[in-house]
Amino acid sequence: MSKSDSGKALCHSVADCLDEYFSTLNGHAPKDLYETILSQVEPPLLRATLRYCDGNQSRAADLLGLNRATLRKKLSQYKIAARSSPAADAFAR
């Protein structure tokens, strides 16, 4: 994130990205937009939260407002290792 973006609220960054996404569609209707957005946003959210919590799934689930079982299901769904390493994160991007 550049210095100019650092003060930008997350919702504004998301809105800018969505505007850019829609402009690339050239009038075509997106398919399964909700699932597409979730599949792009959830994995980095889960990885970043796990890193922040040093791999502690219970703490990460609490911060995310999820049940630990739900977090584990999402980690499995996106093939995210419970204890995410920097190398694994770089590979997953």
Helices and strands as residue ranges (DSSP letters): H 3-6, H 10-24, H 33-52, H 57-64, H 68-77, H 86-92
